[in-house]
Amino acid sequence: MTSIAYALGQSGLGGQDGGGGFTAIVPLLLMFGIFYFLLIRPQQKKAKQHQEMISSLKKGDPVVTNGGIHGRITALDDTTITVEIADKVRVKVSRGNIAALNRPAKQPEKKEKS
């Protein structure tokens, strides 16, 4: 009795031609494209926006740190930022640890009933 492996032949493809290595690479390229557009590209875009935000900080801006501390910038350095979190309480924070500007949201105008 012959086994299935012997019946498939030497190439292991069951009498089919190999088709080259291109058909094996197409799914890998497709997966890379999906990962690029769904994961890598948005992450790079967000990092670029964060870097632009950090470079545009100025004295007096209200900020939030990665640790969740809210404060106002009192001094800037090349690598550090001094943030005032309460009256006469200042903390030095690395520039990269600033998560966002803390701009108050604009409240919608109330319409008066006539």
Backbone hydrogen bonds, N-H to C=O, Kabsch-Sander energy under -0.5 kcal/mol:
donor,donor_aa,acceptor,acceptor_aa,energy
7,A,3,S,-1.8
8,L,4,I,-1.7
9,G,5,A,-0.6
9,G,6,Y,-0.6
14,G,8,L,-0.9
15,G,8,L,-0.7
16,Q,13,L,-0.9
25,I,21,G,-1.2
26,V,22,F,-1.6
28,L,24,A,-0.5
29,L,25,I,-2.5
30,L,26,V,-2.4
31,M,27,P,-2.4
32,F,28,L,-2.3
33,G,29,L,-2.3
34,I,30,L,-2.1
35,F,31,M,-2.5
36,Y,32,F,-2.5
37,F,33,G,-2.3
38,L,34,I,-2.1
39,L,35,F,-2.4
40,I,35,F,-1.8
41,R,36,Y,-3.0
43,Q,39,L,-1.4
44,Q,40,I,-2.3
45,K,41,R,-2.3
46,K,42,P,-2.3
47,A,43,Q,-2.2
48,K,44,Q,-2.1
49,Q,45,K,-2.1
50,H,46,K,-2.3
51,Q,47,A,-2.2
52,E,48,K,-2.2
53,M,49,Q,-2.2
54,I,50,H,-2.4
55,S,51,Q,-2.1
56,S,52,E,-1.2
57,L,54,I,-1.0
60,G,73,I,-2.2
61,D,58,K,-1.8
63,V,71,G,-2.8
64,V,100,A,-2.4
65,T,69,I,-2.2
66,N,97,N,-2.4
68,G,65,T,-1.6
71,G,63,V,-2.2
72,R,84,E,-2.0
73,I,61,D,-2.4
74,T,82,T,-3.0
75,A,82,T,-1.3
77,D,80,T,-2.2
81,I,93,V,-3.1
82,T,75,A,-2.7
83,V,81,I,-0.6
83,V,91,V,-3.4
84,E,72,R,-3.2
85,I,83,V,-0.7
85,I,89,V,-2.1
86,A,89,V,-1.1
89,V,86,A,-2.0
90,R,88,K,-0.6
91,V,83,V,-2.8
93,V,81,I,-3.3
95,R,79,T,-2.3
97,N,94,S,-1.7
98,I,95,R,-1.4
99,A,64,V,-2.2
99,A,97,N,-0.7
100,A,64,V,-1.7
102,N,62,P,-3.1
103,R,101,L,-0.9
